[in-house]
Amino acid sequence: MNRMYRMSRAEYQGLLKMASEQVPFGVYAIEKKGYAELRNDHCRSTTQLKALVRGFKAQGVKVLSNDGHQMMESVRPDAVEEVFLSEP
């Protein structure tokens, strides 16, 4: 199911944000020569993610991925504040 859509840069950035939220640990998009392909490649380990990214980069494409840190930060952003606030 390959479909091509034409959209503005702002619409594209919004689409990338949504795609990023759907893949917390893996590759969600690749770009090359003004074209982008949305992906849904979930990884189980950092090693697997790095291998996948290397494979795409070897083909000469820009890889957009999440390594899991963003997901962990968004779970409880107030946790760091609690640590600092609880110190005497």
Summary of the structure (lengths in Angstrom):
residues: 88
radius of gyration: 16.6
end to end distance: 59.1
largest distance: 59.1
contacts: 186
relative contact order: 0.15
helix: 47%
strand: 25%
